[in-house]
Amino acid sequence: MEALIGQLKQEINQKLGFEIRRQADVRYLHQSITLENKLSVGFNTLRRFFGFLPERAPQLKTLEVLAQFLGYASYSDFLNFVNKDQNWYHWTFVNDFENLESIDLTQIQQLIALKSQPDYVLFLSHIIKTFIRRDRIDLLKIIFSNPKLHFDLHSQTSEVSKLAYAVGGLLRTLPKSSYEGLEALLSDTYVFKTHILDFHIDYTHFNGYYGYLNTARLAYDTQPGHRIFINLIKNYHLFLAGKSTFEIYQPKVSNLSMYSVLHGRLLGYQLLTHHFKFKEPIDTLLSEILQTGEQYSKVLFYIEIVSALIFTKQMEALELIFERYHKELFEDTTWRYYTSHNVHLIALVLVELNKQNYKKALYSFNQINLNMSTSNAYYRYLKLFYNIAAYQLERQTASNAQTLLEIEKDYKSLVKTTGFKRFNLTLLKKY
């Protein structure tokens, strides 16, 4: 606000042809506004605006009059003009920053100053992606080692997610020779792993850059929470690939402060080992899940748990969770929860089919929208679950042979692309 008021004063001075320094100057401005331009504003209001009376935030009516005096249609028109000019200045700075051969403290401070701008995520992601394309690991080290440039993991998760999504989208296009160099950013000195890899779990590229960098983290990560994340991703990849070598994993977490998604991922994975390794009922573990989930955001905590319950065909457990937390799981459909919302809807379709509630199943199925972002890191993973729900819905209702064949063809193609052989034809057809 202060910068905008300063801009307004500057433009008034330019129009008058002199700088307002005395109360006589304010009198002249008042006459110009009220007599020449037929606008209404108080003399004392102008004195206060220019600091000759105790200042306070100007009213919108005052700002409207001053903007119209300057020739703008409204104060909003003035704001649009100023913001457009400032945005061009910001993008010019970002463009110059992308082409730097070295970075000094002054340039870093200028970049930090942009953090209050609504487009800062775009600014920072453009810079990071350009440095990655240029293979400038030295400059990336400077960017990822300065916490002031980045968003807080606890209070600004939306911004962190956007940055991770943008950078992750580039990483999946790189050849191995390019992403191998990024291993230098995996030490605790840099926030690359916590702000990018942890927030953009690229299921489609477990066999590519994501699997490589996640495995490489084992040599650098010492924090218990980080090692839990790495081991879960590694073992879940083995599970999805249809390997029998995925391990039982029960680390002690009672003394750890864990993110909701990570704790849910751990308990979801333990559901899988209980079912596929121990061949045991999940009743006790389900009680632990329900109790643990009370402390977390449900839409984030349950995303991997619901996936595990789909794999283990625990329809009663899914129904219980949906009945208990329907509002939390289904009503927030903003982009941040796009993946969670779709996972829960897919599971709900299967629950309704199990009860032969075909109309409800069809209604939930029609709420699923995987095409909001086909480049999303979860897209192909979600599409496999989606195809199971689509196949079963078609089989139990219209049972059109051609439709079933098309779903099966897409399913098999996705299995081949991802390498997720856990999604076999028996899972599709005999669910």
Secondary structure, DSSP 8 states (H G I E B T S, - for coil): -HHHHHHHHHHHHHHHTS---SHHHHHHHHHIIIIIS-----HHHHHHHTTSS------HHHHHHHHHHTT-SSHHHHHHHHHHHHHHHHHHHHHHHHT-SS--HHHHHHHHHGGGSTTHHHHHHHHHHHHHHTT-HHHHHHHHT-GGGS--TTT-HHHHHHHHHHHHHHHTTS-HHHHGGGGGG-STT-SHIIIIITT---GGGTTTHHHHHHHHGGGT--SHHHHHHHHHHHHHHHHHTT-S---------TT----HHHHHHHHHHHHHHIIIII----HHHHHHHHHHHTTS-HHHHTHHHHHHHHHTT-HHHHHHHHHHSHHHHHS--SGGGHHHHHHHHHHHHHHHHHTT-HHHHHHHHHH--GGG-TTSTTHHHHHHHHHHHHHHHHHHTT--HHHHHHHHHHHHHHHHHH--TTS-HHHHH--
